[in-house]
């Protein structure tokens, strides 16, 4: 940094600069770095040969002077670029400095003949004499217009304030009455305090605040007026004002003139500076209580909006839970049949509806600034497995190949938000599949430090330039009138863009109408860890010829993994460590050969093009892990780590012997849990509310259960209270929360209540099973304790129907193709009827409208699931009137 000094030259005192002091290890910029620095600083470099008046300018100088590049650099051109009013002063100053060979610094305005007037700053330094004896100056010129404007504005404001204070002080005696009347009309508090901290002036509002007249306030010391406590609180601001520093602060204050009244005040201390000396400070206080109340009202409105969205989410997710759960059960029980495909279509439609709900919630969180990222060490292979499994069935349904290109540079682990990265990929792949009818959709992954590069490419509709400009705007559908634009909120890409921005990444789009679109996402990675694919050993790939097979083959080779492509199972010899079999080729495989490979300790994976629920032919074991969709090296590593050694999602015994107590007040949701988990081998017991769950644990003993699933919103005792109570009587018994609330606040409250996990409705079977396996006290298949205390609780009874309480004919007609399902629904509903009747009678007798609305809400959910519209209508009517 240079330090300005003065030096006498030819009898004149010249402002010059000292030589800059360089640190021992000075930074020497590159030419490219220097150019970038000059461009950023809006500066140029010049050199002036005094003897010949030769000027040499860098390219930035011409536009700074306002000259065209066709004008040669010259002394005359430079002089003419200076404002006529500044030209003589600049010329004389620089001439004087050059005669004494001293540095100079000078400011001037540009010539208005060359465009808008700008302020320039030029600094010159004399160079060492050249071999020919010529003297030179080298310097820099930069645009300081913005600084000058700011200085002018600040100077203008300061001068205005000083002028007003001087005028008021000079004319105080003769204009005091007029000034007092004017300022008394101002609603804010206005006062003036001298540097001795005695009051010189106060308006009426100032006096009323302190229950005094302005005359009584005058000549009072500020400490006497404020009191010792408030004076000490304000002392830092007062001292700063007396040092010439403006102050602004807000705080709640008691109003001395109005006992019990508390106001929110915004206070300004404005120093009064005369001839460079602080004379005192002006105090202006605004009562902003109403503004603060408006802010609180706005916050309350936002909170109300959040609660409304949470309630909407809850109301949508509750019936979706039954749809998802029963459809998943049906799809597994009817694998590879027309009925199974129907259930898969139901799941796909329900997932679409759930995505819409989630988009609205996420956008609301983003707009209110409440969406935060949760960074942790994540496995990219697990993210890919989740995303590709979900999208494979949609791509397969449209006959579109889904291809994954994975560079050998891509790390396996890094720190990030797995949920949000999955959401980004799901949104992009969903759009690509939706708007592509022919060709293919591909996902490419690469890593160029520090960025993970993810590109989703399709051969679909593509977009024109005008549509690209609208792409990331919320609620805008660029293909709104196209037949392929079926549904959607127009929020997916807007949310994707906001999430990428939160991760400090960027997204680029390339598209050609009629040819397709490529979205490229770049996310900076934290702590990337390379994948060790070669540790998989010899790999045998048994698959039909396809682009995806060839891509996987090359990706494995690129990572150093020995891999062999087989046409039949017999080609995989005993050196094989990992055997990957295309599901379409399973009928050609002998069960004995597969058994032989398993006995040899070889790892076997089945790759299905679309769904993990496949039909295993003949006597081939049905517990082989199944991966749906395109494979990649990272997906294989994740499968080896997470799926092998555990029953596959195709198996029906992933929870073998796990004793589960489920507290759920809704009978349909109890049926969903029973259908989903019992087919996984779990031993289920049910409670109708939290109090009932506590009773079962007390009676049967905590050792009778391996885990508790607890609905959050239940009558008598909610899930939070239940978890806290279980923490006292059975601290080692894990509790997982089940809820239709999708906001983070509910998850945080669940953790505070002692819940170890949290599953949002509608339940996805694999997610629910994984959470139970993660936290249950016993592993699936472990022996059940034979101790009397540790015997599992008996399953909840299913009493027969005692009486008809609704439209029996409508129910029978709706469930005529599924009579067993109707029997189970009615069987699970019956035990709760007497309790509901008691609750209704109690609410009626106590005239408790809140309790009545809650019971009606529970009946409504059951009625909708039983397809009894009249009962549902009465429930809604009761809930609304209550």
C-alpha positions in Angstrom: 0.0 0.0 0.0 1.3 3.5 -0.8 1.4 6.3 1.7 0.7 9.9 0.5 3.4 12.5 1.5 4.3 16.0 0.3 7.5 17.1 -1.4 8.6 20.6 -2.4 9.3 21.0 -6.1 10.3 24.3 -7.8 9.0 26.1 -4.7 5.6 24.2 -4.8 4.4 21.6 -2.3 3.6 18.5 -4.5 1.5 15.5 -3.3 3.5 12.4 -4.0 3.5 8.7 -3.1 6.1 6.8 -1.2 7.5 3.7 -2.7 5.4 0.7 -1.9 6.8 -1.6 0.7 6.8 -5.1 -0.6 6.5 -8.2 1.6 9.5 -10.5 1.4 7.5 -12.9 -0.8 5.7 -10.5 -3.2 3.0 -11.9 -5.5 3.9 -11.5 -9.2 0.7 -11.8 -11.2 0.6 -13.6 -14.6 -0.2 -11.6 -17.7 -3.7 -13.2 -17.8 -4.2 -12.4 -14.1 -3.2 -8.8 -14.6 -5.6 -8.4 -17.5 -8.4 -9.8 -15.4 -7.5 -7.6 -12.4 -7.5 -4.5 -14.7 -10.8 -5.4 -16.2 -12.3 -5.9 -12.7 -10.9 -2.6 -11.5 -11.9 -0.7 -14.7 -8.3 0.4 -15.0 -5.7 0.8 -17.7 -1.9 1.1 -17.8 0.0 3.9 -19.6 3.6 4.8 -20.3 4.8 8.4 -21.2 8.2 9.2 -22.8 8.9 12.8 -21.7 11.5 13.6 -24.3 9.4 12.5 -27.3 5.9 12.8 -25.8 5.4 9.2 -26.9 2.4 7.6 -25.2 1.9 3.8 -24.9 -1.5 2.7 -23.6 -3.0 -0.7 -22.7 -6.2 -1.6 -24.4 -8.3 -0.5 -21.4 -7.2 3.2 -21.7 -9.1 4.2 -24.8 -12.6 3.5 -23.5 -11.6 5.1 -20.1 -10.6 8.3 -22.0 -13.8 8.0 -24.1 -11.7 7.7 -27.3 -12.1 5.3 -30.2 -9.5 2.8 -30.9 -8.8 4.4 -34.3 -7.3 7.4 -32.5 -3.6 6.8 -31.9 -2.2 7.1 -28.4 -0.6 10.5 -28.1 -0.1 13.4 -25.7 -2.5 15.6 -27.6 -5.2 12.9 -27.6 -4.8 12.5 -23.9 -5.0 16.2 -23.2 -8.0 16.6 -25.5 -9.8 13.7 -23.6 -9.7 15.9 -20.4 -12.6 18.1 -19.5 -11.8 21.7 -20.7 -12.4 23.0 -17.2 -9.8 20.5 -15.7 -7.3 20.5 -18.5 -5.1 23.4 -17.4 -4.9 22.2 -13.8 -4.0 18.6 -14.9 -1.4 19.8 -17.3 0.3 22.1 -14.8 0.3 19.5 -12.0 1.8 16.7 -14.1 4.3 19.1 -15.7 5.5 20.2 -12.3 5.8 16.7 -11.1 7.7 15.6 -14.2 10.2 18.4 -13.9 11.2 17.1 -10.5 10.9 13.5 -11.4 8.5 12.7 -8.5 5.4 10.5 -8.5 2.0 12.2 -8.9 -1.7 11.4 -8.4 -4.4 13.5 -9.9 -8.1 13.3 -10.7 -10.0 14.8 -13.6 -13.2 14.6 -15.6 -13.5 13.4 -19.1 -14.3 15.6 -22.1 -18.1 15.7 -22.6 -17.5 15.8 -26.3 -16.7 12.1 -26.2 -19.8 10.9 -24.3 -21.0 11.0 -20.7 -18.6 12.7 -18.3 -16.7 10.3 -16.0 -14.2 10.9 -13.2 -10.7 9.3 -13.7 -7.8 8.9 -11.3 -4.3 8.7 -12.6 -1.2 7.8 -10.7 2.3 8.1 -12.3 5.6 6.9 -11.2 9.0 8.0 -12.8 10.8 5.2 -14.4 14.5 4.6 -14.4 16.4 6.5 -17.2 16.7 4.3 -20.3 20.0 3.6 -22.1 19.4 6.5 -24.5 18.9 8.9 -21.5 15.2 9.3 -22.1 13.0 9.8 -19.1 9.7 7.9 -18.8 6.7 7.8 -16.5 4.6 4.7 -16.0 1.2 4.7 -14.4 -2.3 3.6 -14.1 -5.6 5.3 -14.9 -8.9 4.1 -13.4 -12.6 5.0 -13.5 -13.6 6.5 -10.1 -17.0 7.9 -11.2 -18.9 5.7 -8.7 -16.7 6.8 -5.8 -17.1 10.4 -6.8 -20.8 10.1 -6.9 -20.9 8.4 -3.5 -18.5 11.1 -2.1 -20.7 13.8 -3.6 -23.9 12.2 -2.2 -22.3 11.8 1.3 -20.9 15.3 1.1 -24.2 16.6 0.0 -26.1 15.0 2.8 -23.5 16.0 5.4 -23.5 19.6 4.1 -27.3 19.7 4.2 -27.4 18.5 7.8 -24.6 20.8 8.9 -26.3 23.7 7.1 -29.6 23.0 8.8 -28.0 22.7 12.2 -26.0 25.9 11.7 -29.2 27.7 10.6 -31.2 26.5 13.5 -28.5 27.3 16.0 -27.9 30.8 14.6 -31.6 31.6 14.5 -32.7 29.7 17.6 -33.6 32.7 19.7 -35.7 34.4 17.1 -37.2 31.4 15.4 -37.6 29.1 18.5 -41.4 29.4 18.6 -41.8 28.7 14.9 -39.3 25.8 15.0 -41.0 24.4 18.1 -44.4 24.5 16.5 -43.1 22.8 13.3 -41.2 20.0 15.2 -44.1 19.5 17.6 -46.2 18.4 14.7 -43.8 15.6 13.8 -45.0 12.3 15.3 -41.5 11.1 16.0 -39.2 12.2 19.0 -36.7 14.9 18.0 -34.1 16.3 20.4 -30.7 17.8 20.4 -28.0 17.0 23.0 -24.7 18.9 23.3 -21.4 17.2 23.7 -21.7 17.8 27.4 -24.8 15.5 27.2 -27.2 18.3 28.3 -30.4 18.7 26.3 -30.6 21.8 24.2 -34.0 21.1 22.4 -36.8 18.7 22.4 -40.2 18.6 20.6 -43.5 17.9 22.2 -43.4 14.1 21.4 -40.1 13.9 23.2 -41.6 15.6 26.2 -44.7 13.4 26.2 -42.6 10.3 26.1 -41.0 11.3 29.4 -44.1 13.0 30.8 -42.5 16.4 30.7 -42.8 19.6 28.7 -40.1 20.4 26.2 -39.1 23.3 28.5 -38.7 20.9 31.4 -36.5 18.7 29.4 -34.1 21.4 28.4 -30.8 21.5 30.2 -31.4 18.0 31.7 -28.5 15.6 31.6 -29.2 12.5 29.5 -28.3 10.2 32.4 -30.8 12.0 34.6 -33.5 11.6 31.9 -32.9 8.0 30.9 -32.0 6.6 34.3 -28.8 4.7 35.1 -29.9 1.4 33.5 -31.0 2.8 30.2 -28.2 5.2 30.0 -25.6 2.4 30.4 -27.5 0.5 27.7 -27.2 3.5 25.3 -23.8 4.6 26.4 -21.9 2.8 23.4 -24.1 4.6 20.9 -23.8 8.0 22.6 -20.0 7.7 22.7 -19.9 6.7 19.1 -22.1 9.7 18.1 -19.7 12.0 20.0 -16.9 10.6 17.9 -18.7 11.6 14.7 -20.3 8.2 13.9 -24.0 8.0 13.0 -25.9 5.5 15.1 -29.1 3.5 14.4 -30.6 0.9 16.7 -33.9 -0.7 17.7 -35.2 -1.9 21.0 -38.3 -2.2 23.1 -38.7 0.6 25.7 -41.0 1.3 28.5 -42.8 4.7 28.1 -42.2 6.7 31.3 -45.1 9.0 30.5 -47.5 6.1 30.0 -47.1 3.5 32.9 -47.3 -0.1 31.7 -46.9 0.9 28.0 -44.1 -0.7 26.0 -43.1 0.5 22.6 -40.7 -0.6 19.9 -38.5 2.3 19.0 -36.1 3.0 16.1 -33.5 5.5 17.3 -31.0 7.6 15.3 -28.1 9.6 16.6 -26.9 12.1 14.1 -23.6 13.9 15.0 -23.6 17.7 14.7 -20.1 18.5 13.2 -19.0 22.0 12.8 -15.5 22.8 11.5 -14.5 19.2 12.0 -15.5 19.2 15.6 -18.6 17.3 17.0 -20.8 19.9 18.8 -23.4 17.4 19.9 -25.9 15.1 18.3 -29.4 15.1 17.0 -31.7 12.4 18.4 -34.6 11.1 16.2 -36.8 8.4 17.6 -39.6 6.7 15.6 -42.3 4.6 17.2 -42.4 1.5 15.0 -44.6 -0.6 17.2 -47.3 -0.8 14.4 -44.6 -1.8 11.9 -43.4 -4.5 14.2 -47.0 -5.7 14.7 -47.4 -5.8 11.0 -44.3 -7.9 10.7 -45.6 -10.2 13.4 -48.9 -10.5 11.5 -47.0 -11.3 8.3 -45.0 -14.0 10.2 -48.3 -15.3 11.6 -49.7 -15.4 8.1 -46.7 -17.3 6.9 -47.1 -19.7 9.8 -50.8 -20.1 9.0 -49.8 -20.8 5.4 -47.3 -23.4 6.5 -49.9 -25.0 8.8 -52.4 -25.0 6.0 -50.0 -26.7 3.6 -49.1 -29.2 6.4 -52.8 -30.0 6.9 -53.3 -30.3 3.1 -50.3 -32.6 3.0 -51.7 -34.7 5.9 -55.1 -34.9 4.3 -53.7 -36.1 1.0 -51.1 -38.4 2.4 -53.5 -40.2 4.7 -55.7 -41.8 1.9 -52.5 -42.2 -0.3 -51.1 -44.4 2.5 -53.8 -47.0 1.9 -53.4 -46.7 -1.8 -49.6 -47.1 -1.7 -49.6 -49.8 0.9 -52.3 -52.1 -0.6 -51.0 -51.5 -4.2 -47.5 -52.6 -3.1 -48.9 -55.7 -1.5 -51.0 -56.5 -4.5 -48.1 -55.9 -6.9 -45.9 -58.3 -4.9 -48.5 -61.0 -4.7 -49.4 -60.8 -8.4 -46.0 -60.5 -9.9 -45.8 -60.7 -13.7 -49.5 -60.9 -14.1 -52.0 -58.4 -15.6 -53.3 -57.7 -12.1 -49.7 -57.1 -10.9 -49.2 -54.6 -13.7 -52.4 -52.9 -12.8 -51.2 -52.4 -9.2 -47.9 -51.0 -10.6 -49.9 -48.5 -12.6 -51.8 -47.5 -9.4 -48.4 -47.1 -7.7 -47.1 -45.0 -10.6 -50.2 -42.7 -10.5 -50.0 -42.4 -6.7 -46.3 -41.5 -6.9 -47.2 -38.8 -9.4 -49.8 -37.3 -7.0 -47.3 -37.5 -4.1 -44.7 -35.7 -6.3 -47.1 -32.8 -6.8 -47.7 -32.5 -3.1 -44.0 -32.6 -2.3 -43.3 -30.0 -5.0 -45.8 -27.5 -3.5 -44.4 -28.1 0.0 -40.8 -27.7 -1.2 -41.5 -24.5 -3.1 -43.3 -23.1 -0.1 -40.2 -23.8 2.0 -37.8 -22.3 -0.5 -39.9 -19.1 -0.9 -40.1 -18.7 2.9 -36.4 -19.4 3.3 -37.0 -22.4 5.5 -35.5 -25.1 3.3 -32.1 -26.1 4.5 -29.6 -28.6 3.3 -28.4 -31.5 5.5 -24.9 -32.4 4.6 -23.4 -35.8 5.5 -21.2 -38.4 4.0 -23.2 -40.0 1.2 -22.8 -42.9 -1.2 -23.4 -41.8 -4.7 -24.1 -45.4 -5.7 -27.0 -45.4 -3.2 -28.4 -42.2 -4.7 -28.2 -43.7 -8.2 -29.8 -46.9 -7.1 -32.8 -45.0 -5.6 -33.2 -42.7 -8.6 -32.8 -45.4 -11.4 -35.0 -47.9 -9.6 -37.8 -45.3 -9.5 -37.4 -44.2 -13.1 -36.7 -47.5 -14.7 -40.4 -48.7 -14.7 -41.5 -45.4 -16.3 -38.9 -45.6 -19.0 -39.7 -49.2 -19.7 -43.4 -48.4 -19.9 -42.7 -46.0 -22.8 -40.3 -48.4 -24.5 -37.4 -46.0 -23.9 -33.9 -47.3 -23.2 -32.5 -45.7 -20.0 -28.7 -45.6 -20.3 -26.1 -44.6 -17.7 -22.6 -43.4 -18.6 -20.3 -43.3 -15.6 -16.8 -41.9 -15.8 -14.0 -43.6 -13.9 -13.3 -40.3 -12.3 -16.6 -40.2 -10.4 -16.1 -40.6 -6.6 -18.1 -43.1 -4.6 -18.4 -41.0 -1.4 -18.6 -37.3 -0.7 -20.4 -34.9 1.7 -23.7 -33.6 0.4 -27.5 -33.8 0.8 -28.5 -37.1 -0.7 -32.2 -36.4 -0.6 -31.9 -33.2 -2.6 -29.4 -34.6 -5.1 -31.8 -37.4 -5.7 -34.6 -34.9 -6.1 -32.6 -33.0 -8.7 -32.0 -36.2 -10.7 -35.6 -37.4 -10.4 -37.0 -34.1 -11.7 -34.6 -34.1 -14.7 -35.1 -37.7 -15.6 -38.9 -37.4 -15.1 -39.1 -34.6 -17.6 -36.8 -36.3 -20.0 -39.0 -39.5 -20.0 -42.2 -37.5 -20.1 -41.3 -35.5 -23.2 -39.6 -38.3 -25.1 -41.6 -40.7 -27.3 -38.8 -42.2 -29.4 -35.1 -42.7 -29.0 -33.6 -42.9 -25.5 -32.8 -41.1 -22.3 -29.3 -41.1 -20.8 -27.7 -40.0 -17.6 -24.0 -39.2 -17.7 -21.7 -38.7 -14.7 -18.2 -37.2 -14.6 -16.0 -35.5 -12.1 -13.7 -32.6 -12.9 -12.5 -31.3 -9.6 -14.2 -29.8 -7.7 -17.4 -30.4 -9.6 -19.6 -33.5 -10.0 -21.1 -33.2 -13.5 -24.5 -34.8 -14.1 -26.0 -34.6 -17.6 -29.5 -35.8 -18.5 -30.0 -36.1 -22.2 -33.1 -37.0 -24.2 -34.2 -37.3 -27.8 -37.6 -35.8 -27.2 -39.5 -32.6 -28.0 -36.7 -30.1 -27.4 -37.3 -26.4 -26.9 -36.9 -23.2 -28.8 -34.9 -20.2 -27.5 -38.1 -18.3 -26.3 -39.2 -21.4 -24.3 -35.7 -21.8 -22.7 -36.0 -18.3 -21.3 -39.1 -19.4 -19.4 -37.7 -22.7 -18.3 -37.0 -22.1 -14.6 -39.9 -19.8 -13.7 -42.3 -21.3 -11.2 -45.7 -22.4 -12.4 -44.7 -22.2 -16.0 -45.0 -25.2 -18.3 -43.1 -24.6 -21.5 -44.9 -27.5 -23.2 -48.3 -26.5 -21.8 -50.3 -27.1 -25.0 -48.5 -30.2 -26.1 -50.3 -33.6 -25.7 -47.3 -35.0 -23.8 -47.8 -32.2 -21.1 -50.0 -34.3 -18.9 -50.4 -32.8 -15.4 -47.7 -31.3 -13.3 -47.5 -28.0 -11.3 -44.7 -26.3 -13.3 -42.6 -26.3 -10.2 -40.2 -29.2 -10.8 -37.5 -27.3 -12.7 -37.9 -24.1 -10.6 -37.3 -26.2 -7.5 -34.4 -27.9 -9.2 -32.8 -24.6 -10.0 -33.2 -23.3 -6.4 -31.8 -26.5 -4.9 -28.7 -26.2 -7.2 -28.3 -22.6 -6.3 -28.4 -23.6 -2.6 -25.6 -26.1 -3.3 -23.6 -23.3 -5.0 -23.8 -25.2 -8.3 -25.1 -24.3 -11.6 -27.4 -25.8 -14.3 -27.0 -25.3 -18.1 -29.5 -26.3 -20.8 -28.9 -27.0 -24.5 -32.0 -27.8 -26.6 -33.1 -27.9 -30.2 -36.8 -28.1 -31.0 -37.7 -31.5 -32.3 -34.3 -33.0 -31.5 -34.0 -33.2 -27.7 -32.6 -31.5 -24.6 -29.6 -31.8 -22.4 -29.5 -30.5 -18.8 -26.0 -30.3 -17.3 -25.7 -29.9 -13.6 -22.4 -29.0 -11.9 -22.2 -29.4 -8.1 -19.0 -28.6 -6.1 -18.2 -31.7 -4.0 -16.8 -31.7 -0.5 -14.4 -34.4 0.6 -14.7 -36.8 -2.4 -13.5 -40.4 -2.0 -12.6 -42.6 -4.9 -14.3 -45.9 -5.7 -12.5 -49.2 -5.4 -14.2 -51.2 -8.1 -11.3 -53.5 -8.8 -11.8 -55.1 -5.4 -14.9 -56.7 -6.7 -12.7 -59.4 -8.4 -13.5 -61.2 -11.6 -16.9 -60.2 -12.9 -19.1 -62.2 -15.3 -21.8 -60.3 -17.1 -24.5 -62.5 -18.5 -26.7 -60.2 -20.6 -28.2 -59.8 -24.0 -26.4 -57.5 -26.5 -27.5 -53.9 -25.9 -26.0 -50.5 -25.6 -26.4 -50.5 -21.8 -24.5 -53.8 -21.5 -21.6 -52.4 -23.6 -21.6 -49.2 -21.6 -21.4 -51.1 -18.3 -18.7 -53.4 -19.7 -16.5 -50.4 -20.7 -17.2 -48.5 -17.4 -16.0 -51.5 -15.4 -12.9 -51.9 -17.5 -12.2 -48.2 -17.2 -12.1 -48.6 -13.4 -9.7 -51.5 -13.6 -12.2 -54.3 -12.9 -11.7 -57.6 -14.8 -15.0 -58.3 -16.5 -16.1 -61.0 -19.0 -19.3 -60.8 -21.1 -21.0 -64.2 -21.3 -23.7 -65.5 -23.6 -24.6 -68.3 -21.3 -24.1 -69.2 -17.6 -21.7 -72.1 -18.4 -19.1 -69.6 -19.5 -18.8 -68.2 -16.0 -16.1 -70.4 -14.4 -15.0 -70.8 -10.8 -12.7 -67.7 -11.0 -15.8 -65.6 -11.1 -16.4 -63.5 -7.9 -19.4 -61.5 -9.1 -22.1 -62.8 -11.5 -24.6 -60.4 -13.0 -27.5 -62.0 -14.8 -30.0 -60.3 -17.0 -33.5 -61.2 -15.7 -34.7 -61.9 -19.2 -32.1 -64.8 -19.4 -33.1 -66.4 -16.1 -35.3 -69.0 -17.8 -32.2 -70.2 -19.7 -30.2 -70.7 -16.5 -30.1 -74.0 -14.7 -30.9 -73.9 -11.0 -28.1 -76.2 -10.4 -25.5 -73.9 -12.0 -26.8 -71.0 -9.9 -26.6 -73.2 -6.7 -23.1 -74.2 -7.7 -22.0 -70.6 -7.9 -23.6 -69.8 -4.6 -21.8 -72.7 -2.9 -18.5 -71.4 -4.3 -19.2 -68.1 -2.5 -19.8 -66.2 -5.7 -22.0 -63.1 -5.5 -25.0 -63.2 -7.8 -27.1 -60.1 -8.8 -30.1 -60.2 -11.1 -30.6 -57.1 -13.3 -34.2 -56.4 -14.3 -35.0 -53.7 -16.9 -37.8 -52.2 -14.9 -39.0 -53.7 -11.6 -37.4 -55.5 -8.7 -40.5 -57.6 -8.3 -39.9 -60.4 -10.8 -41.0 -64.0 -11.2 -38.2 -66.5 -10.7 -38.6 -69.4 -13.0 -38.6 -73.0 -11.9 -36.5 -73.8 -8.8 -34.2 -70.8 -9.1 -33.9 -69.3 -5.5 -36.2 -66.3 -5.2 -34.0 -64.5 -2.6 -31.4 -63.4 -5.1 -30.9 -59.6 -5.0 -32.6 -57.8 -7.9 -31.5 -54.4 -9.3 -33.9 -52.6 -11.5 -32.8 -50.3 -14.3 -29.4 -49.6 -15.9 -26.3 -50.6 -13.9 -23.1 -48.7 -13.2 -20.0 -49.5 -11.2 -21.1 -47.4 -8.3 -24.5 -49.1 -8.2 -22.8 -52.5 -8.1 -20.6 -51.4 -5.2 -23.6 -50.1 -3.3 -25.5 -53.4 -4.0 -22.5 -55.4 -2.7 -22.5 -53.3 0.4 -26.2 -52.9 1.2 -28.1 -55.8 -0.3 -25.9 -58.9 -0.1 -26.2 -60.9 3.1 -29.8 -59.6 3.5 -33.0 -60.9 2.0 -33.7 -59.1 -1.2 -36.8 -56.9 -1.8 -38.1 -59.8 -3.9 -38.0 -62.0 -0.8 -41.0 -62.2 1.5 -38.9 -62.8 4.6 -36.9 -59.6 5.2 -38.3 -59.2 8.7 -38.4 -62.8 9.6 -39.4 -63.2 13.3 -39.2 -59.4 14.1 -41.9 -58.7 16.7 -43.5 -55.3 16.0 -46.0 -53.4 18.1 -47.9 -50.9 15.9 -49.8 -48.1 17.5 -52.3 -46.8 14.9 -55.8 -45.5 15.4 -56.9 -45.7 11.8 -58.1 -49.3 11.0 -57.3 -49.0 7.3 -53.7 -48.0 8.2 -53.5 -50.9 10.6 -54.6 -53.2 7.7 -51.9 -51.7 5.4 -49.2 -52.3 8.0 -50.4 -55.8 8.6 -50.5 -56.7 4.9 -47.2 -55.1 4.2 -45.1 -56.4 7.1 -46.6 -59.8 7.8 -45.7 -60.9 4.3 -42.1 -59.9 5.2 -42.2 -62.4 8.1 -42.9 -59.9 10.9 -45.0 -60.8 13.9 -47.5 -58.0 14.3 -49.3 -56.7 17.3 -51.6 -53.7 17.2 -52.7 -50.9 19.6 -55.5 -48.5 18.9 -53.8 -45.5 20.5 -50.8 -44.6 22.6 -52.3 -45.5 25.9 -53.2 -49.0 24.6 -49.6 -49.4 23.4 -48.3 -48.6 26.8 -50.7 -51.0 28.4 -49.5 -53.8 26.1 -45.9 -53.1 26.9 -46.6 -53.1 30.6 -48.7 -56.3 30.5 -46.5 -58.3 28.2 -43.2 -56.9 29.1 -40.8 -54.8 27.0 -38.9 -57.9 26.0 -42.0 -59.1 24.0 -41.3 -56.6 21.3 -38.3 -55.8 19.1 -39.6 -52.4 17.9 -42.6 -50.1 18.1 -44.2 -48.3 15.2 -46.1 -45.3 16.5 -48.5 -43.1 14.6 -48.1 -39.4 15.6 -51.7 -38.2 15.4 -53.8 -40.4 17.7 -56.6 -39.9 20.2 -56.1 -40.3 24.0 -52.3 -40.2 23.7 -50.4 -39.0 20.7 -47.2 -40.4 19.3 -44.9 -37.9 20.9 -46.4 -38.6 24.4 -46.3 -42.3 23.7 -42.6 -42.3 22.8 -41.7 -40.2 25.9 -43.6 -42.6 28.1 -42.0 -45.7 26.5 -38.7 -44.0 27.1 -39.4 -44.2 30.8 -40.8 -47.8 31.1 -38.8 -49.4 28.3 -35.8 -47.2 27.4 -34.2 -49.9 25.2 -37.3 -50.4 23.1 -36.8 -48.4 19.9 -39.8 -46.3 18.6 -40.2 -45.3 14.9 -42.7 -42.5 14.2 -45.3 -42.8 11.5 -47.0 -39.6 10.2 -48.6 -37.9 7.2 -46.8 -34.6 8.2 -43.9 -33.9 5.9 -42.4 -30.8 7.5 -39.1 -30.8 9.3 -40.6 -29.4 12.5 -42.5 -32.7 12.9 -39.3 -34.7 12.5 -37.5 -32.5 15.0 -40.3 -32.9 17.5 -40.1 -36.7 17.0 -36.4 -36.8 17.7 -37.0 -34.7 20.9 -39.6 -37.2 22.0 -37.1 -40.0 21.8 -38.1 -41.6 18.5 -35.1 -43.2 16.7 -36.6 -43.1 13.2 -39.4 -41.3 11.3 -41.3 -42.6 8.2 -43.6 -40.3 6.3 -46.9 -41.6 4.9 -47.5 -43.0 2.4 -45.3 -45.9 3.3 -42.9 -47.2 0.7 -42.4 -50.9 1.6 -38.6 -50.9 1.1 -38.1 -47.7 3.1 -40.3 -49.0 6.0 -38.5 -52.4 6.0 -35.1 -50.7 5.9 -36.0 -48.5 8.9 -37.3 -51.5 10.9 -34.1 -53.5 10.2 -32.0 -50.6 11.1 -33.4 -50.0 14.5 -35.0 -53.3 15.6 -33.3 -54.9 18.7 -33.0 -58.3 16.9 -31.9 -59.1 13.4 -34.3 -60.9 11.0 -34.0 -64.7 11.5 -32.5 -64.5 14.9 -34.1 -67.0 17.4 -37.0 -65.6 19.4 -36.3 -65.7 23.2 -38.1 -68.6 24.8 -38.4 -66.8 28.1 -42.0 -66.3 29.2 -41.5 -62.6 29.5 -40.1 -62.4 26.0 -42.9 -64.1 24.2 -44.3 -62.0 21.4 -47.7 -60.5 21.8 -50.6 -62.2 20.1 -51.8 -60.6 16.9 -54.7 -58.2 17.4 -58.0 -60.1 17.2 -60.3 -59.7 14.2 -63.8 -60.0 15.6 -66.6 -60.5 13.2 -68.9 -57.7 12.1 -71.6 -57.0 14.8 -73.8 -54.4 13.1 -74.2 -52.5 9.9 -73.2 -48.9 10.4 -73.0 -47.7 6.8 -74.0 -48.4 3.2 -73.4 -52.1 3.2 -74.7 -52.5 -0.4 -72.3 -49.8 -1.7 -69.3 -51.4 0.1 -70.1 -54.9 -1.3 -70.4 -53.5 -4.8 -67.1 -51.6 -4.6 -65.2 -54.6 -3.1 -66.9 -57.3 -5.1 -63.6 -58.3 -6.8 -61.8 -58.3 -3.4 -64.1 -59.8 -0.8 -61.2 -60.9 1.5 -59.9 -57.3 1.7 -63.4 -56.1 2.7 -63.6 -58.7 5.4 -60.3 -57.7 6.8 -61.2 -54.0 6.7 -64.5 -54.6 8.6 -62.7 -56.9 11.0 -60.2 -54.3 11.9 -62.8 -51.5 12.1 -65.1 -53.4 14.6 -62.9 -53.1 17.7 -62.8 -49.3 17.4 -66.5 -48.8 17.0 -67.4 -48.9 20.7 -64.6 -46.5 21.5 -65.7 -44.1 18.8 -69.3 -44.2 20.1 -68.0 -43.4 23.6 -65.9 -40.6 22.3 -68.8 -39.1 20.4 -71.1 -39.4 23.4 -68.5 -37.8 25.7 -67.9 -35.0 23.2 -71.6 -34.4 22.9 -72.3 -34.3 26.6 -69.3 -32.0 27.3 -70.1 -29.9 24.3 -66.4 -30.3 23.3 -66.4 -29.2 19.7 -62.6 -29.8 19.2 -63.0 -33.4 20.4 -66.1 -33.9 18.2 -64.2 -32.6 15.1 -61.3 -34.9 15.9 -63.6 -38.0 16.1 -65.3 -36.9 12.9 -62.0 -36.6 11.1 -61.0 -40.2 12.1 -64.4 -41.5 10.9 -64.0 -39.6 7.6 -60.7 -41.3 6.7 -62.2 -44.7 7.4 -65.3 -44.0 5.5 -63.4 -42.8 2.4 -61.3 -46.0 2.4 -64.4 -48.1 2.8 -66.0 -46.3 -0.1 -69.1 -45.3 1.8 -69.9 -41.7 0.5 -72.9 -41.0 2.8 -70.9 -41.8 6.0 -68.0 -39.7 4.6 -70.4 -36.8 3.9 -71.8 -36.8 7.4 -68.3 -36.9 8.9 -67.2 -33.9 6.8 -70.4 -32.0 7.7 -69.9 -32.8 11.4 -66.2 -31.8 11.3 -66.9 -28.5 9.5 -69.8 -27.5 11.8 -67.7 -28.4 14.9 
